[in-house]
């Protein structure tokens, strides 16, 4: 990890993803978000910096992840907003970098001590590893794998309301892959556990990194096979079959869930 003093005048064009808790620093008055440059540290105050590390580079600049103290006040013209909200200010490529930076920051926050001997890790290295100076245990970032499935029955799609969703929002059935389990086996298990259905003809759609909190989503389509909808009442509170004419509130357009739903809509409308 670089120290604040390492930001000399010739590196003041480096770009920063600045986080306060789960909020990202942006300029809300801009339709297209521009990353703050390292020169902004003077207006924030170096005393508010908890950590920073470089996580990406290209031919023109380095990109840093910066963590600020919870008490940090945004400089004039800026504000801290959630990463989900920040999607409106980013192009696709920059937003993908923001998602990655947020996931790396959370990983570092949750791995401050060695799991073998309990000693504090050294600062993150350029290869994104953490090393223990006492027992020399080496740890690299990991991601949790999850599956998300669109179930189709008689040209209708199953949409479910998760207990963690905002009121009225419905999406696809999803869940984490367990250790030693294939993606397909996880899909069949999660569907049966959450909504009581069995499916067939599972087919891959696409995948997407999703740092809420730290997963990679593997998307599928599947055909209904048997069973009646029986929600588990814990994770899934409600589920129904829908056509595009009857859709409830749906996830954001950037999510793989919405992209799968839109692929279903296009096929339904023969587009």
C-alpha positions as CSV (number, residue, x, y, z in Angstrom):
1,X,0.0,0.0,0.0
2,X,1.3,3.5,-0.8
3,X,1.4,6.2,1.8
4,X,-0.2,9.6,1.3
5,X,3.3,11.1,1.0
6,X,3.8,9.0,-2.1
7,X,1.4,11.2,-4.0
8,X,3.9,13.7,-5.3
9,X,2.9,16.5,-7.7
10,X,3.7,14.5,-10.8
11,X,1.1,11.8,-9.8
12,X,-1.7,14.2,-9.1
13,X,-3.5,13.1,-12.2
14,X,-4.1,9.6,-10.7
15,X,-7.8,8.8,-10.3
16,X,-9.6,7.8,-7.1
17,X,-12.6,5.7,-6.1
18,X,-13.2,7.4,-2.7
19,X,-15.4,5.5,-0.2
20,X,-16.9,6.6,3.1
21,X,-18.4,3.5,4.6
22,X,-20.6,2.2,1.6
23,X,-20.8,5.6,0.0
24,X,-18.8,6.6,-3.1
25,X,-17.7,10.2,-3.7
26,X,-19.3,11.8,-6.8
27,X,-20.3,15.1,-8.3
28,X,-24.1,14.9,-8.4
29,X,-24.5,17.9,-10.7
30,X,-22.8,16.1,-13.5
31,X,-24.8,13.9,-15.9
32,X,-21.6,11.9,-16.7
33,X,-19.5,11.2,-13.7
34,X,-15.8,12.1,-13.8
35,X,-13.5,10.4,-11.3
36,X,-11.8,12.7,-8.7
37,X,-8.1,13.1,-9.1
38,X,-5.5,12.8,-6.4
39,X,-5.3,16.6,-6.1
40,X,-8.6,16.4,-4.2
41,X,-6.8,15.1,-1.1
42,X,-6.1,18.7,-0.1
43,X,-9.7,19.7,0.1
44,X,-10.7,16.4,1.9
45,X,-7.9,16.5,4.4
46,X,-5.2,13.8,4.6
47,X,-6.1,13.2,8.2
48,X,-9.4,11.6,7.1
49,X,-7.7,8.9,5.0
50,X,-7.8,5.4,6.5
51,X,-6.2,3.5,3.7
52,X,-5.5,3.6,0.0
53,X,-4.1,1.2,-2.6
54,X,-3.7,1.0,-6.3
55,X,-5.9,-1.5,-8.0
56,X,-5.7,-0.8,-11.7
57,X,-3.5,1.0,-14.3
58,X,-3.7,1.9,-18.0
59,X,-1.4,3.8,-20.3
60,X,-2.5,7.2,-19.0
61,X,-3.2,6.9,-15.3
62,X,-3.3,4.8,-12.1
63,X,-6.6,4.1,-10.3
64,X,-6.7,4.0,-6.5
65,X,-9.2,2.8,-3.9
66,X,-9.4,5.2,-1.0
67,X,-11.2,4.6,2.3
68,X,-12.2,7.7,4.3
69,X,-13.2,8.0,8.0
70,X,-17.0,7.8,8.7
71,X,-16.9,11.4,9.9
72,X,-15.4,12.7,6.6
73,X,-17.3,15.6,5.1
74,X,-17.6,15.7,1.3
75,X,-15.8,18.6,-0.4
76,X,-17.9,21.4,-1.9
77,X,-19.6,20.2,-5.1
78,X,-19.3,16.5,-4.2
79,X,-21.4,14.0,-2.2
80,X,-21.2,10.5,-1.0
81,X,-23.9,8.2,-2.4
82,X,-24.5,4.4,-2.6
83,X,-22.8,2.5,-5.3
84,X,-26.2,1.4,-6.7
85,X,-27.2,5.0,-7.1
86,X,-23.9,5.9,-8.6
87,X,-24.8,3.8,-11.7
88,X,-26.6,6.8,-13.1
89,X,-23.3,8.8,-13.2
90,X,-21.1,6.2,-14.9
91,X,-20.4,4.7,-18.3
92,X,-20.5,1.0,-18.4
93,X,-16.7,0.5,-18.3
94,X,-16.2,2.9,-15.4
95,X,-19.0,1.4,-13.4
96,X,-17.5,-2.0,-13.8
97,X,-14.3,-0.6,-12.3
98,X,-16.3,0.9,-9.5
99,X,-17.9,-2.4,-8.7
100,X,-14.6,-4.1,-8.6
101,X,-13.0,-1.5,-6.4
102,X,-15.9,-1.7,-3.9
103,X,-15.6,-5.5,-3.8
104,X,-11.8,-5.3,-3.1
105,X,-12.3,-2.7,-0.4
106,X,-14.9,-4.8,1.4
107,X,-12.6,-7.8,1.1
108,X,-9.8,-5.9,2.7
109,X,-12.1,-4.6,5.4
110,X,-13.1,-8.1,6.3
111,X,-9.6,-9.6,6.3
112,X,-7.6,-7.4,8.6
113,X,-6.2,-10.3,10.6
114,X,-4.5,-13.6,9.7
115,X,-6.9,-16.5,9.9
116,X,-4.0,-18.9,10.9
117,X,-2.3,-17.0,13.7
118,X,-4.5,-13.9,14.3
119,X,-1.7,-11.4,13.6
120,X,-2.6,-8.2,11.6
121,X,-1.9,-8.6,7.9
122,X,0.6,-6.4,6.1
123,X,-1.0,-3.8,3.8
124,X,-2.3,-5.1,0.5
125,X,0.4,-5.7,-2.2
126,X,0.3,-4.8,-5.8
127,X,-0.9,-8.3,-6.7
128,X,-3.8,-7.8,-4.3
129,X,-2.6,-10.3,-1.8
130,X,-2.4,-10.0,2.0
131,X,0.6,-11.5,3.8
132,X,1.1,-12.2,7.5
133,X,4.4,-11.0,8.7
134,X,4.4,-13.5,11.6
135,X,3.5,-16.9,10.0
136,X,3.8,-15.8,6.4
137,X,0.3,-17.0,5.4
138,X,-0.7,-15.5,2.0
139,X,-4.2,-14.7,1.2
140,X,-5.7,-13.6,-2.2
141,X,-9.2,-12.0,-2.8
142,X,-12.0,-14.5,-3.2
143,X,-15.5,-14.2,-4.6
144,X,-18.6,-16.1,-3.8
145,X,-20.4,-17.8,-6.7
146,X,-24.2,-17.5,-7.0
147,X,-26.7,-18.8,-9.5
148,X,-29.8,-16.8,-10.8
149,X,-32.5,-18.5,-12.9
150,X,-35.4,-17.5,-15.0
151,X,-38.0,-20.3,-14.9
152,X,-40.4,-20.4,-17.8
153,X,-43.8,-22.1,-17.8
154,X,-46.3,-21.8,-20.7
155,X,-44.6,-18.6,-21.9
156,X,-44.7,-17.1,-18.4
157,X,-41.7,-16.2,-16.2
158,X,-41.5,-16.8,-12.4
159,X,-40.7,-13.6,-10.4
160,X,-40.3,-13.7,-6.7
161,X,-40.2,-11.1,-3.9
162,X,-37.2,-11.6,-1.6
163,X,-37.4,-10.6,2.1
164,X,-34.5,-8.1,1.5
165,X,-36.1,-6.4,-1.5
166,X,-37.8,-3.0,-1.4
167,X,-41.6,-3.2,-1.2
168,X,-43.1,-4.3,-4.6
169,X,-39.8,-5.3,-6.2
170,X,-39.7,-8.8,-7.8
171,X,-36.8,-10.6,-9.4
172,X,-35.5,-14.1,-10.3
173,X,-34.8,-17.0,-7.9
174,X,-31.1,-16.9,-6.9
175,X,-28.8,-18.4,-4.3
176,X,-25.2,-19.2,-3.5
177,X,-23.3,-22.3,-4.7
178,X,-22.3,-24.5,-1.8
179,X,-18.8,-26.0,-1.5
180,X,-18.3,-29.0,-3.8
181,X,-21.5,-28.2,-5.7
182,X,-21.8,-27.6,-9.4
183,X,-23.6,-24.5,-10.7
184,X,-26.4,-26.6,-12.2
185,X,-26.9,-28.6,-9.0
186,X,-27.0,-25.3,-7.0
187,X,-29.7,-24.0,-9.4
188,X,-31.9,-27.0,-9.0
189,X,-31.5,-27.0,-5.2
190,X,-32.1,-23.3,-4.7
191,X,-35.2,-23.4,-6.9
192,X,-36.7,-26.3,-5.0
193,X,-35.8,-24.8,-1.5
194,X,-37.1,-21.3,-2.2
195,X,-40.2,-21.9,-4.3
196,X,-40.8,-25.7,-4.3
197,X,-40.5,-26.3,-8.0
198,X,-38.5,-28.7,-10.1
199,X,-37.1,-27.6,-13.5
200,X,-35.5,-29.0,-16.6
201,X,-33.5,-27.9,-19.6
202,X,-31.2,-25.6,-17.6
203,X,-29.3,-23.5,-20.1
204,X,-26.6,-20.9,-19.5
205,X,-27.3,-17.2,-20.3
206,X,-24.4,-15.0,-19.0
207,X,-22.5,-14.0,-15.8
208,X,-21.8,-10.8,-13.9
209,X,-19.6,-9.7,-11.0
210,X,-21.9,-8.4,-8.3
211,X,-20.2,-6.8,-5.2
212,X,-23.3,-6.8,-3.0
213,X,-21.6,-8.1,-1.0
214,X,-19.0,-10.1,-3.0
215,X,-20.4,-12.5,-5.6
216,X,-20.3,-13.5,-9.2
217,X,-23.8,-14.2,-10.6
218,X,-24.1,-17.1,-13.1
219,X,-27.3,-16.7,-15.0
220,X,-29.6,-19.4,-16.5
221,X,-32.9,-20.1,-18.1
222,X,-34.8,-23.2,-17.2
223,X,-38.1,-24.8,-18.1
224,X,-40.7,-25.7,-15.5
225,X,-41.0,-29.4,-14.9
226,X,-43.2,-30.0,-11.9
227,X,-44.6,-28.8,-8.6
228,X,-46.7,-25.9,-7.2
229,X,-45.3,-22.6,-6.0
230,X,-44.5,-22.9,-2.3
231,X,-42.3,-20.1,-1.0
232,X,-40.0,-20.8,1.9
233,X,-41.3,-17.8,3.8
234,X,-37.8,-16.9,5.0
235,X,-35.9,-15.7,1.9
236,X,-38.8,-15.6,-0.5
237,X,-42.1,-14.1,0.7
238,X,-44.1,-14.2,-2.5
239,X,-43.8,-15.6,-6.1
240,X,-46.0,-15.7,-9.2
241,X,-46.0,-16.4,-12.9
242,X,-45.9,-13.2,-15.1
243,X,-46.0,-12.1,-18.6
244,X,-44.6,-8.7,-19.7
245,X,-48.1,-7.1,-19.6
246,X,-48.3,-7.9,-15.9
247,X,-44.8,-7.2,-14.7
248,X,-44.3,-5.8,-11.2
249,X,-41.5,-3.5,-10.2
250,X,-38.2,-5.0,-11.6
251,X,-34.5,-4.8,-10.7
252,X,-32.2,-2.1,-12.2
253,X,-31.2,-2.4,-15.9
254,X,-27.6,-3.0,-15.0
255,X,-28.2,-6.2,-13.1
256,X,-28.0,-9.6,-14.8
257,X,-31.5,-10.3,-13.3
258,X,-33.0,-7.5,-15.4
259,X,-31.0,-8.5,-18.5
260,X,-32.4,-12.0,-18.3
261,X,-35.9,-10.7,-17.8
262,X,-35.5,-8.4,-20.8
263,X,-34.2,-11.4,-22.9
264,X,-37.4,-13.2,-21.9
265,X,-39.5,-10.2,-22.8
266,X,-37.8,-10.0,-26.3
267,X,-38.5,-13.6,-27.0
268,X,-42.1,-13.3,-25.7
269,X,-42.7,-10.4,-28.1
270,X,-40.8,-12.2,-31.0
271,X,-38.3,-9.4,-31.2
